[in-house]
Amino acid sequence: MGAMPGNIETDHQPPMTVPLRHFVVGLGFLLGGVLVGIGIAADAVPGLGTLVHVHLLLAGWICITIMGAMTQFVPVWSGVTLYSRRLATVQLALVACGILGFSIALVFNMLGWLVPFGILMLAGFWTFVYNIVRTMIPMESYDVTERHFLIALGFFVLLTSLGLLLAIGFTRPVFGDLPIARGDVVMAHATLAVFGAVLTTVYGALYQLGTMFTQTELHGIDDYLRPVEELGHPVGVVLLALGRLVDIIAVARLGGVLVLAAALAFAIVLARRLYEMQVPRTPMHTRYAVVVPALTAWALATVPTWLRDPTAADSLFGAPTAVHLFVLGTVGFVVLGTLYHIVPFIVWVHRYSDLLGFEDVPMIDDLYDDRLAAADATLLVVGTLVLVLSDVFQLPPSAQVIGGGVVTIGVVVFTANMLRVIRIHSPHSLSQILLGSLDPRRKAVQAAESDPSK
């Protein structure tokens, strides 16, 4: 049984179908991205497979999950009402259709379709940004988590703008008359996406989750480390992206140093929260425990790479040998660990919270299967370790296939566990969650969510 925080405003949350729809769609993109990764290692994916792999995982899984999480928890944590539930539905449809079409176009080299699908993605992400910003405008002040979220939203706008420019550049000579090369724009775009939008959101969420669900508070050295991350990280991301965009090594190097210093500072803060934890361990805590050494090892391994040349193509995500350590070991485990609380939490609030005190109800951490949670944790750790060792020791491609296969099985087990929570405990079926008002049983959904919306 995990801690049930008492300082959240569940009355302000959107209907459960809105965030859960984001998470289920995101999990679908996760499965697709992992399978494409295995196909690339086996040389079985045609077209621009690497770009497909990256967009399915980062834009399809992680960014859509971020969209769902912010849509759910900005109102809950901040005690404000979501500006528009309809926009929250529209944003997902636009982004999901855009990513799916974009990926298909890349696989089959239908490059002329990249622009319209890129416009769909941009429209979806900008709708999300607008909805969350309008939600946060009434707030009188912003805490550390809310400040991170606002900065991340700014990075979303910048990265999608560059992304559309890159999509246009596949078929038109956009960069011919510009003083910057296409490769430099790619580097800046990826920097703003991974270290800007994604990692900034991760840090912001963990300041809230890391204290709330360990029942601890920042104190002592944490008070000195937090400003290192809160100031150093966004400034570092801007400098790193700018230095890569204009190909000035000194600027990118300074930005890289700030990003790495922030990562090490935050790893210490998170480690201290887990060490001082006052509640029983849950799958969320276990996965966060993987993040600490992964983030630390990635930062330390990347120091010499970014000091030497942070503008080199092979140093995009840090040391070439630490890419999986960062993407899976850090970002992946944060998202998976967080979903182990978010999905059961949303379902529990809508299904059981009103019954508390009147009859026996399960607690939040009783909704998922502990055995499946242990199995997916083992599979994901082993698979990630194989991929990391393959990077470090340059093992044969078969090692990548094996590691990717193990990760895929772990993802399938994790997905099955989350879908099991929805199937058994949710007041709405999976089809109602995915289709909403388009589901034949939409009247039941509307009756359960009868509060007026915009």
C-alpha positions as a printed Julia matrix, in Angstrom:
454×3 Matrix{Float64}:
   0.0     0.0     0.0
   1.52    3.33   -1.11
   1.11    6.73    0.38
  -2.1     8.53   -0.46
  -1.15   12.22   -0.57
  -3.48   14.64    1.08
  -2.48   17.86   -0.72
  -3.96   17.18   -4.15
  -7.17   18.54   -5.63
  -8.94   15.65   -7.35
 -12.05   17.8    -7.85
 -10.16   19.74  -10.52
  -9.02   16.76  -12.57
 -10.37   16.1   -16.09
 -12.49   13.01  -16.86
 -10.44    9.84  -16.42
 -10.84    8.94  -20.09
  -8.77   11.96  -21.17
  -5.38   11.13  -19.57
  -5.89    7.37  -19.84
  -6.49    7.74  -23.56
  -3.12    9.47  -23.86
  -1.38    6.74  -21.89
  -2.92    3.86  -23.84
  -2.08    5.46  -27.2
   1.43    6.19  -25.92
   1.9     2.55  -24.94
   0.92    1.55  -28.46
   3.63    3.78  -29.88
   6.08    2.34  -27.34
   5.45   -1.19  -28.57
   5.77   -0.04  -32.16
   9.0     1.83  -31.47
  10.62   -1.12  -29.71
   9.65   -3.48  -32.54
  11.06   -1.07  -35.12
  14.29   -0.92  -33.1
  14.61   -4.69  -33.25
  13.87   -4.58  -36.97
  16.63   -2.03  -37.51
  19.13   -4.22  -35.65
  18.06   -7.13  -37.85
  18.26   -4.95  -40.99
  14.57   -5.58  -41.7
  13.14   -2.03  -41.71
  12.99   -0.23  -45.08
  13.23    3.51  -45.62
  14.42    5.87  -42.89
  13.99    3.36  -40.09
  16.11    5.17  -37.52
  13.98    8.31  -37.78
  10.86    6.17  -37.42
  12.3     4.51  -34.32
  13.18    7.84  -32.71
   9.84    9.51  -33.47
   7.75    6.55  -32.29
   9.58    6.41  -28.95
  10.2    10.08  -28.21
   7.26   11.84  -29.87
   4.84    8.89  -29.85
   5.42    7.36  -26.43
   7.21    9.84  -24.18
   5.74   13.12  -25.44
   2.17   11.81  -25.62
   2.6    10.41  -22.09
   3.83   13.84  -20.98
   0.78   15.43  -22.6
  -1.53   13.09  -20.7
   0.34   13.53  -17.42
   0.33   17.34  -17.57
  -3.33   17.38  -18.57
  -4.11   15.27  -15.5
  -1.75   16.61  -12.86
  -1.46   20.32  -13.52
  -5.1    20.68  -12.38
  -4.64   18.11   -9.58
  -1.39   19.47   -8.17
  -2.1    23.15   -8.75
  -5.76   23.23   -7.74
  -6.95   24.81  -11.0
  -9.52   23.69  -13.56
  -8.31   22.45  -16.94
  -8.95   25.22  -19.46
 -10.58   22.95  -22.06
 -11.35   19.25  -22.02
 -12.19   19.35  -25.7
  -8.78   20.72  -26.61
  -7.22   17.92  -24.54
  -9.03   15.44  -26.78
  -8.16   17.3   -29.98
  -4.45   17.52  -29.1
  -4.12   13.75  -28.87
  -5.93   13.09  -32.14
  -3.74   15.58  -34.01
  -0.44   14.36  -32.55
  -1.24   10.64  -32.86
  -2.4    10.94  -36.49
   0.59   13.12  -37.29
   3.13   10.71  -35.81
   1.52    7.66  -37.39
   1.36    9.24  -40.84
   4.86   10.72  -40.49
   6.28    7.3   -39.6
   4.54    5.54  -42.48
   5.82    8.2   -44.89
   9.38    7.67  -43.64
   9.19    3.88  -43.98
   7.92    3.99  -47.56
   9.96    7.06  -48.6
   6.8     9.07  -49.33
   8.63   12.26  -48.39
   6.0    14.56  -49.87
   3.62   13.52  -47.08
   6.0    14.57  -44.3
   4.89   18.2   -44.38
   1.12   17.66  -43.94
   1.7    15.1   -41.19
   4.31   17.38  -39.65
   1.73   20.19  -39.6
  -0.69   17.86  -37.79
   1.95   17.14  -35.14
   2.79   20.82  -34.72
  -0.9    21.73  -34.42
  -1.42   19.02  -31.81
   1.57   19.98  -29.68
   0.74   23.68  -29.89
  -2.87   22.92  -28.88
  -1.5    21.08  -25.85
   0.81   23.98  -24.97
  -2.01   26.52  -25.32
  -4.38   24.47  -23.17
  -1.89   24.0   -20.33
  -0.67   27.62  -20.41
  -4.25   28.9   -20.28
  -4.86   26.49  -17.39
  -1.9    27.91  -15.45
  -2.49   31.61  -16.15
  -4.9    32.11  -13.19
  -2.29   30.86  -10.72
  -0.76   33.58   -8.55
   2.65   31.93   -8.22
   4.47   28.85   -9.46
   6.32   26.19   -7.5
   9.38   24.33   -8.75
   7.34   21.72  -10.63
   5.12   24.3   -12.33
   8.14   26.39  -13.34
   9.71   23.35  -14.98
   6.49   22.58  -16.82
   6.23   26.11  -18.21
   9.82   26.0   -19.44
   9.21   22.59  -21.0
   6.17   23.98  -22.84
   8.39   26.67  -24.33
  10.79   23.98  -25.54
   7.85   22.14  -27.14
   7.06   25.22  -29.25
  10.68   25.65  -30.36
  11.35   22.0   -31.19
   8.16   21.55  -33.2
   8.93   24.69  -35.21
  12.34   23.32  -36.14
  10.8    19.91  -36.78
   8.39   21.29  -39.36
  11.26   23.16  -41.02
  13.16   19.88  -41.26
  10.12   18.12  -42.73
   9.85   20.8   -45.42
  13.58   20.42  -46.09
  13.1    16.81  -47.23
  11.51   17.99  -50.46
  12.46   21.67  -50.78
  15.84   23.45  -50.59
  15.03   25.23  -47.34
  18.61   25.4   -46.13
  20.25   26.33  -49.42
  20.32   30.07  -48.74
  20.67   29.87  -44.98
  23.96   30.15  -43.07
  23.12   26.97  -41.14
  23.29   23.41  -42.41
  20.47   20.88  -42.18
  22.56   18.68  -39.89
  22.96   21.56  -37.43
  19.19   22.09  -37.36
  18.7    18.37  -36.69
  21.1    18.58  -33.74
  19.31   21.63  -32.3
  15.88   20.04  -32.83
  16.89   16.84  -31.05
  18.53   18.79  -28.22
  15.41   20.85  -27.58
  13.27   17.7   -27.71
  15.23   15.33  -25.5
  17.0    17.63  -23.05
  14.54   20.52  -23.31
  10.96   19.25  -23.44
  11.45   15.74  -22.07
  14.17   16.01  -19.44
  12.86   19.33  -18.1
   9.44   17.73  -17.62
  11.04   14.7   -15.95
  12.91   16.86  -13.46
   9.84   18.94  -12.7
   7.59   15.94  -12.15
  10.13   14.18   -9.93
  10.43   17.19   -7.63
   6.74   16.61   -6.9
   6.58   12.81   -7.09
   9.96   12.21   -5.45
   8.92   14.04   -2.31
   5.19   13.24   -2.3
   5.54    9.49   -2.67
   8.55    9.05   -0.41
   6.93   11.29    2.25
  10.12   13.35    2.5
  11.09   16.98    1.98
  14.05   18.71    0.37
  16.51   19.84    3.02
  20.2    20.33    3.7
  22.32   19.92    0.59
  19.16   19.61   -1.51
  18.56   23.33   -1.07
  21.92   24.03   -2.74
  21.63   21.4    -5.46
  18.14   22.37   -6.62
  19.21   25.81   -7.93
  22.09   24.15   -9.79
  19.55   22.09  -11.71
  16.71   24.6   -11.89
  18.9    27.37  -13.32
  21.67   25.38  -14.95
  19.55   22.92  -16.88
  17.33   25.25  -18.96
  20.19   27.68  -19.59
  22.42   24.76  -20.53
  19.84   23.34  -22.94
  19.46   26.7   -24.7
  23.23   27.14  -25.02
  23.77   23.54  -26.14
  21.04   23.83  -28.78
  22.24   27.26  -29.93
  25.87   26.15  -30.11
  24.89   23.14  -32.19
  22.62   25.24  -34.42
  25.3    27.79  -35.32
  28.15   25.26  -34.93
  30.07   27.14  -32.23
  31.8    24.54  -30.08
  32.55   26.87  -27.15
  28.88   27.81  -26.71
  27.73   24.21  -27.02
  30.46   23.07  -24.62
  29.34   25.53  -21.95
  25.75   24.43  -22.41
  26.74   20.78  -22.2
  28.65   21.33  -18.96
  25.62   23.03  -17.4
  23.29   20.2   -18.52
  25.63   17.56  -17.06
  26.14   19.48  -13.8
  22.36   19.77  -13.46
  21.94   16.04  -14.11
  24.44   15.11  -11.41
  22.87   17.55   -8.95
  19.41   16.17   -9.59
  20.62   12.56   -9.3
  21.87   13.33   -5.8
  18.56   14.97   -4.84
  16.57   11.97   -6.09
  18.93    9.51   -4.4
  18.45   11.3    -1.09
  14.65   11.17   -1.46
  14.79    7.42   -2.02
  17.26    6.89    0.82
  15.08    8.83    3.29
  11.84    7.22    2.06
   9.22    6.82    4.79
   6.78    4.51    2.96
   6.91    0.91    1.72
   8.62    0.4    -1.62
   6.44    0.22   -4.73
   7.25   -0.43   -8.41
   7.47    3.32   -8.88
  10.25    3.59   -6.28
  12.07    0.58   -7.74
  12.18    2.13  -11.19
  13.24    5.5    -9.82
  16.08    3.67   -8.05
  17.32    2.55  -11.49
  17.23    6.15  -12.71
  19.77    7.38  -10.14
  22.76    5.26  -11.25
  21.71    5.46  -14.92
  21.56    9.26  -14.93
  24.8     9.51  -12.96
  26.67    7.07  -15.2
  25.37    8.78  -18.35
  26.5    12.21  -17.12
  29.97   11.01  -16.09
  30.45    9.07  -19.34
  29.36   12.1   -21.38
  31.7    14.62  -19.75
  34.77   13.86  -21.93
  32.63   13.56  -25.07
  30.98   16.95  -24.69
  34.18   18.63  -23.5
  35.88   17.42  -26.67
  33.15   18.3   -29.2
  29.46   18.51  -28.26
  28.56   19.46  -31.85
  29.68   16.13  -33.34
  26.84   13.99  -34.7
  27.81   10.97  -32.59
  27.61   13.03  -29.39
  23.99   14.1   -29.9
  22.61   12.29  -26.84
  25.9    12.19  -24.95
  28.66    9.61  -25.12
  28.0     7.17  -28.01
  28.32    4.3   -25.54
  25.7     5.75  -23.18
  22.7     6.39  -25.44
  20.64    3.44  -24.17
  21.73    4.27  -20.63
  20.1     7.66  -21.01
  17.05    6.92  -23.18
  16.02    3.66  -21.48
  17.8     3.73  -18.13
  16.88    7.32  -17.31
  13.93    8.65  -19.3
  12.33    5.24  -19.94
  12.39    4.11  -16.32
  11.08    7.46  -15.09
   8.09    7.25  -17.43
   7.42    3.58  -16.66
   7.77    4.1   -12.92
   5.48    7.12  -12.99
   2.82    5.27  -14.98
   2.83    2.58  -12.28
   1.29    5.18  -10.03
  -0.59    7.49  -12.41
  -2.74    4.85  -14.13
  -3.89    3.09  -10.91
  -4.31    6.48   -9.2
  -6.67    7.83  -11.86
  -8.69    4.61  -11.93
  -8.81    4.39   -8.12
 -10.05    7.96   -7.68
 -12.89    7.49  -10.17
 -13.85    3.99   -9.08
 -13.19    3.68   -5.36
 -12.54    7.05   -3.67
 -16.23    7.76   -2.99
 -16.59    4.34   -1.38
 -13.74    4.86    1.09
 -15.1     4.58    4.64
 -18.32    2.9     3.53
 -16.97   -0.48    2.37
 -13.72   -2.31    1.9
 -11.91   -0.98   -1.16
  -8.49   -1.81   -2.6
  -5.71    0.73   -2.23
  -3.96    2.26   -5.22
  -1.05   -0.19   -5.25
  -3.43   -3.14   -5.0
  -4.82   -2.53   -8.48
  -1.86   -3.87  -10.46
  -0.37   -7.37  -10.32
   2.81   -7.48   -8.21
   4.15  -10.52  -10.04
   3.8    -8.87  -13.42
   5.43   -5.74  -12.02
   8.41   -7.75  -10.78
   8.64   -9.59  -14.09
   8.64   -6.48  -16.26
  11.18   -4.78  -13.98
  13.55   -7.76  -14.31
  13.1    -7.96  -18.07
  13.58   -4.24  -18.61
  16.68   -4.06  -16.41
  18.26   -7.1   -18.07
  17.37   -5.92  -21.57
  18.67   -2.41  -20.93
  21.88   -3.82  -19.44
  22.45   -5.98  -22.53
  21.96   -2.97  -24.8
  24.3    -0.82  -22.7
  27.0    -3.53  -22.69
  26.54   -3.9   -26.42
  27.19   -0.17  -26.83
  30.2    -0.13  -24.52
  31.94   -3.25  -25.86
  30.69   -2.99  -29.45
  29.16   -6.45  -29.36
  27.78   -8.07  -32.56
  24.34   -6.91  -33.83
  22.83  -10.07  -32.39
  23.38   -8.66  -28.92
  21.29   -5.62  -29.85
  18.56   -7.93  -31.14
  18.63  -10.0   -27.93
  18.61   -6.93  -25.67
  15.86   -5.31  -27.71
  13.86   -8.53  -27.61
  14.09   -8.74  -23.82
  13.07   -5.08  -23.52
  10.14   -5.76  -25.86
   8.92   -8.62  -23.68
   9.24   -6.38  -20.63
   7.24   -3.66  -22.38
   4.54   -6.17  -23.31
   4.31   -7.39  -19.69
   4.18   -3.8   -18.41
   1.48   -2.91  -20.93
  -0.52   -6.0   -20.0
  -0.36   -5.01  -16.33
  -1.62   -1.48  -17.03
  -4.39   -2.69  -19.34
  -5.36   -5.22  -16.67
  -5.86   -2.35  -14.2
  -8.17   -0.65  -16.67
 -10.05   -3.83  -17.61
 -10.71   -4.99  -14.04
 -11.09   -1.75  -12.12
 -11.99    1.05  -14.51
 -15.66    2.13  -14.68
 -15.12    2.52  -18.44
 -14.11   -0.1   -20.98
 -10.95    0.2   -23.05
 -12.99    1.03  -26.14
 -14.79    3.82  -24.26
 -11.46    5.23  -23.12
  -9.94    5.13  -26.61
 -12.97    6.23  -28.64
 -14.72    8.52  -26.16
 -17.84   10.02  -27.73
 -17.29    7.94  -30.87
 -17.83    4.72  -28.95
 -21.28    3.13  -29.47
 -21.7     3.22  -25.71
 -20.9     6.92  -25.53
 -24.1     7.7   -23.63
 -22.77    5.74  -20.67
 -19.56    7.72  -20.76
 -21.42   11.02  -21.0
 -23.65   10.06  -18.1
 -20.64    9.25  -15.92
 -18.89   12.46  -16.93
 -21.88   14.78  -16.93
 -20.0    17.85  -15.65
 -20.2    20.65  -18.2
 -17.04   21.13  -20.31
 -15.85   23.71  -22.71
